[in-house]
Amino acid sequence: MDENTEAQEEELQALQAIYGDEDCTVFPEEARCVVFLSDIGVVIWALFPQDYPSNATPLLEVEAPHLPFDAEFELHSKAEEMLADAPGSVMMFELIEWLKEKAADIMETLEKEPDEGAGRVTAAEQWEAEASDFAPPEEIDHRAVARAEALEVEMEQIARVVATIVTGETCTEKKSVFQAHVAPAKNLNDVKAVVAALMENRKVAMATHNIMAYRIDAGNGVWAQDYDDDGETAAGTRLLHLLQVVDARDVVCVVSRWYGGVKLGPDRFKIINN
């Protein structure tokens, strides 16, 4: 067992011990956990990359459905900033406690705002009302359950494909940087999961273009295949054509480009294909 794996298992065990089995579900074999902060209605999904904590930070999803969208977005954004500032160490406990404090502050601020009309419901009252739905099974908000289950499935798919992604070396041409990523894909859900996993990487997500193509053998001479230029005109179709020429099967390929300020013209297609 390497140091990262050992540190991840110890952190998962610590989180479950601190927050209890009811509010913290861990999946050691998949290096992920789900923490439910029941007192403030915040759900945190965390997935540990293979090189966390030495050289990476957890992949995070924060959901607070009882808060306004901008407040929920702020929670997620601030959490991402905290992760970016603290590589090389375990950090989930500190992050969760910060989220608890921040969410409580937001709820308190919302409750102090002047009423915009009679019958205004405070954030705390709203959360209490939503939480009460979870008591009798017949009163469960099935839409919320469906959304949580769908997100759980998505996280499981991302966790499954993360280890299958192979990333190539970077290639620099006139200040533009290119990098290819490839992974097996048996269906469209695999394709979506691979792309979602890559977008969790801040560097990839900030690329000027992420050109994508996939080609899946559906049997009986039928191919499921498509592409996405992501703003790099005609690049996606050329990438798909390359997969067809080499008879690539059951694969998704993404080429990231960070534009360097100098136009490459047709040369960019040669670099992408290589």
C-alpha positions as CSV (number, residue, x, y, z in Angstrom):
1,M,0.0,0.0,0.0
2,D,1.5,3.3,-1.0
3,E,1.5,6.4,1.2
4,N,-1.4,8.1,-0.7
5,T,-3.7,5.1,-0.4
6,E,-2.8,4.7,3.3
7,A,-3.5,8.4,3.9
8,Q,-6.8,8.3,2.1
9,E,-8.0,5.3,4.1
10,E,-7.0,6.9,7.3
11,E,-8.8,10.1,6.4
12,L,-12.0,8.2,5.4
13,Q,-12.0,6.3,8.7
14,A,-11.5,9.6,10.6
15,L,-14.4,11.3,8.8
16,Q,-16.7,8.4,9.5
17,A,-15.7,8.4,13.2
18,I,-16.2,12.1,13.5
19,Y,-19.5,12.5,11.7
20,G,-21.0,9.0,12.3
21,D,-22.4,6.3,10.1
22,E,-25.7,8.1,9.6
23,D,-24.1,11.4,8.2
24,C,-21.0,10.0,6.6
25,T,-20.9,7.2,4.1
26,V,-17.4,6.1,2.9
27,F,-16.4,3.9,0.0
28,P,-12.8,2.9,0.7
29,E,-12.4,0.8,-2.4
30,E,-13.4,3.7,-4.6
31,A,-11.6,6.4,-2.5
32,R,-14.7,8.5,-2.0
33,C,-17.2,9.6,0.6
34,V,-20.6,11.4,1.0
35,V,-21.0,13.7,4.1
36,F,-24.5,15.0,5.0
37,L,-24.4,18.0,7.4
38,S,-28.0,17.4,8.6
39,D,-28.1,20.4,10.9
40,I,-27.6,22.9,8.0
41,G,-28.7,20.8,5.0
42,V,-25.4,20.6,3.1
43,V,-24.3,17.5,1.2
44,I,-20.7,17.1,0.3
45,W,-19.5,14.5,-2.3
46,A,-15.7,13.9,-2.3
47,L,-13.6,11.7,-4.6
48,F,-9.9,11.2,-3.9
49,P,-7.6,11.0,-7.0
50,Q,-4.8,8.5,-6.9
51,D,-2.2,11.1,-6.2
52,Y,-4.0,12.8,-3.3
53,P,-2.8,14.1,-0.9
54,S,0.8,14.2,-2.2
55,N,0.1,16.0,-5.5
56,A,-3.6,16.5,-5.9
57,T,-6.7,17.7,-4.1
58,P,-10.1,16.0,-3.7
59,L,-12.7,16.3,-6.5
60,L,-15.6,18.0,-4.8
61,E,-19.3,18.5,-5.2
62,V,-21.2,20.7,-2.7
63,E,-25.0,20.9,-2.7
64,A,-27.2,23.1,-0.5
65,P,-30.6,23.0,-2.1
66,H,-32.3,25.1,0.6
67,L,-30.0,28.1,-0.1
68,P,-30.3,30.6,-3.0
69,F,-28.4,29.6,-6.1
70,D,-25.8,32.3,-5.7
71,A,-25.1,31.3,-2.0
72,E,-24.8,27.6,-3.0
73,F,-22.4,28.6,-5.8
74,E,-20.4,30.7,-3.4
75,L,-20.0,27.7,-1.1
76,H,-18.8,25.5,-3.9
77,S,-16.4,28.2,-5.3
78,K,-14.9,29.0,-1.9
79,A,-14.4,25.3,-1.2
80,E,-12.5,24.9,-4.5
81,E,-10.3,27.9,-3.6
82,M,-9.5,26.4,-0.3
83,L,-8.5,23.1,-2.0
84,A,-6.3,25.0,-4.5
85,D,-4.5,26.7,-1.6
86,A,-3.7,23.6,0.3
87,P,-2.1,20.8,-1.9
88,G,0.1,18.2,-0.3
89,S,-1.9,17.5,2.9
90,V,-5.2,15.9,4.0
91,M,-7.8,18.6,4.3
92,M,-11.4,17.2,4.3
93,F,-12.1,17.7,8.0
94,E,-11.0,21.4,7.9
95,L,-12.9,21.9,4.7
96,I,-16.1,20.4,6.1
97,E,-15.9,22.4,9.2
98,W,-15.4,25.5,7.2
99,L,-18.4,24.7,5.1
100,K,-20.5,24.2,8.2
101,E,-19.5,27.6,9.5
102,K,-19.9,29.4,6.2
103,A,-23.3,27.9,5.5
104,A,-24.5,28.8,9.0
105,D,-23.3,32.4,8.5
106,I,-25.2,32.6,5.1
107,M,-28.4,31.3,6.7
108,E,-28.1,33.8,9.6
109,T,-27.5,36.6,7.1
110,L,-30.5,35.6,5.1
111,E,-32.7,35.5,8.2
112,K,-31.6,39.1,9.1
113,E,-32.5,40.5,5.7
114,P,-35.6,42.7,5.7
115,D,-38.8,40.9,4.7
116,E,-39.9,41.5,1.1
117,G,-43.4,40.5,1.9
118,A,-45.7,38.8,4.4
119,G,-45.1,35.2,5.0
120,R,-41.4,35.2,4.1
121,V,-39.8,31.9,5.1
122,T,-36.3,32.0,6.6
123,A,-33.5,29.7,5.4
124,A,-33.7,27.8,8.7
125,E,-37.4,27.4,8.4
126,Q,-37.2,26.2,4.8
127,W,-34.5,23.7,5.7
128,E,-36.6,22.4,8.7
129,A,-39.6,22.0,6.3
130,E,-37.5,20.1,3.7
131,A,-35.8,18.0,6.4
132,S,-39.2,17.0,7.8
133,D,-40.0,15.4,4.4
134,F,-37.5,12.8,5.1
135,A,-39.3,11.4,8.3
136,P,-42.3,9.4,6.9
137,P,-41.3,7.5,3.8
138,E,-44.6,8.5,2.1
139,E,-43.8,12.2,2.4
140,I,-40.3,12.0,0.9
141,D,-39.6,14.6,-1.8
142,H,-39.1,12.1,-4.6
143,R,-37.6,14.8,-6.9
144,A,-34.9,15.5,-4.4
145,V,-34.2,11.8,-4.0
146,A,-34.0,11.3,-7.7
147,R,-31.6,14.2,-8.1
148,A,-29.4,12.8,-5.2
149,E,-29.5,9.3,-6.7
150,A,-28.6,10.7,-10.2
151,L,-25.7,12.6,-8.8
152,E,-24.5,9.6,-6.9
153,V,-24.6,7.5,-10.1
154,E,-22.6,10.2,-11.9
155,M,-20.0,10.3,-9.1
156,E,-19.7,6.5,-9.2
157,Q,-19.2,6.7,-13.0
158,I,-16.5,9.4,-12.6
159,A,-14.8,7.4,-9.9
160,R,-14.8,4.3,-12.2
161,V,-13.2,6.0,-15.2
162,V,-10.7,8.3,-13.5
163,A,-8.1,5.5,-13.3
164,T,-8.6,4.6,-17.0
165,I,-7.7,8.0,-18.4
166,V,-4.2,8.2,-20.0
167,T,-2.8,11.7,-20.4
168,G,0.0,12.3,-22.9
169,E,2.9,14.7,-22.7
170,T,2.4,18.3,-23.6
171,C,3.3,19.7,-27.0
172,T,4.1,23.4,-27.4
173,E,3.9,25.2,-30.7
174,K,4.3,29.0,-30.9
175,K,3.2,29.4,-27.3
176,S,0.1,27.3,-27.7
177,V,0.2,24.1,-25.6
178,F,-1.6,20.9,-26.5
179,Q,-2.2,17.8,-24.5
180,A,-4.1,14.6,-25.3
181,H,-6.2,12.4,-23.0
182,V,-7.6,9.0,-24.0
183,A,-9.8,6.5,-22.2
184,P,-11.9,3.4,-23.0
185,A,-15.6,4.0,-23.5
186,K,-18.3,1.3,-24.0
187,N,-21.3,3.7,-24.1
188,L,-22.3,7.3,-24.0
189,N,-22.4,7.4,-20.2
190,D,-18.7,6.4,-20.2
191,V,-17.9,9.3,-22.6
192,K,-19.8,11.7,-20.4
193,A,-18.0,10.4,-17.3
194,V,-14.6,10.7,-18.9
195,V,-15.2,14.3,-19.9
196,A,-16.7,15.1,-16.5
197,A,-13.6,13.6,-14.8
198,L,-11.3,15.6,-17.0
199,M,-13.2,18.8,-16.2
200,E,-12.6,18.3,-12.5
201,N,-8.9,19.0,-13.3
202,R,-8.6,22.8,-13.1
203,K,-5.9,23.0,-15.7
204,V,-8.0,21.1,-18.2
205,A,-11.1,22.9,-17.4
206,M,-9.3,26.3,-18.1
207,A,-8.1,25.2,-21.5
208,T,-9.1,27.4,-24.4
209,H,-10.5,24.4,-26.2
210,N,-11.1,20.8,-25.2
211,I,-11.7,19.0,-28.5
212,M,-13.4,15.7,-28.1
213,A,-14.3,12.7,-30.3
214,Y,-15.4,9.2,-29.5
215,R,-16.0,6.0,-31.5
216,I,-17.9,3.0,-30.0
217,D,-18.6,-0.3,-31.7
218,A,-22.3,-0.9,-31.2
219,G,-22.3,-4.2,-33.0
220,N,-23.7,-5.4,-36.4
221,G,-21.6,-2.9,-38.3
222,V,-23.1,0.1,-36.4
223,W,-20.9,2.7,-34.8
224,A,-21.8,5.2,-32.1
225,Q,-19.6,8.2,-32.8
226,D,-19.6,11.9,-32.5
227,Y,-17.3,14.9,-31.8
228,D,-17.2,18.3,-30.2
229,D,-15.1,21.2,-31.6
230,D,-15.4,23.2,-28.4
231,G,-14.8,26.4,-30.4
232,E,-11.8,25.0,-32.4
233,T,-13.5,25.0,-35.8
234,A,-13.4,21.6,-37.7
235,A,-11.0,20.2,-35.1
236,G,-13.5,17.7,-33.7
237,T,-14.4,16.2,-37.0
238,R,-10.8,15.8,-38.0
239,L,-10.1,14.1,-34.7
240,L,-13.0,11.7,-35.3
241,H,-11.7,11.0,-38.8
242,L,-8.4,10.1,-37.3
243,L,-10.1,7.5,-35.0
244,Q,-11.8,6.1,-38.1
245,V,-8.6,5.9,-40.1
246,V,-6.8,4.0,-37.4
247,D,-9.9,1.9,-36.7
248,A,-10.0,2.9,-33.0
249,R,-12.8,1.2,-31.1
250,D,-14.6,1.8,-27.9
251,V,-12.5,4.9,-27.1
252,V,-12.9,8.6,-26.3
253,C,-10.2,11.1,-27.0
254,V,-9.9,14.7,-25.7
255,V,-7.3,17.1,-26.9
256,S,-6.8,20.2,-24.7
257,R,-5.4,23.4,-26.2
258,W,-4.2,26.4,-24.2
259,Y,-4.0,29.2,-26.8
260,G,-0.8,31.2,-26.7
261,G,-1.8,34.3,-28.6
262,V,-0.3,33.2,-32.0
263,K,-2.6,31.8,-34.6
264,L,-1.3,28.5,-36.0
265,G,-3.6,28.1,-39.0
266,P,-3.8,24.6,-40.5
267,D,-0.8,23.5,-38.5
268,R,-3.0,23.1,-35.5
269,F,-4.8,20.2,-37.1
270,K,-1.5,18.3,-37.6
271,I,-0.6,18.9,-33.9
272,I,-4.0,17.8,-32.7
273,N,-3.9,14.6,-34.8
274,N,-0.3,13.8,-33.6
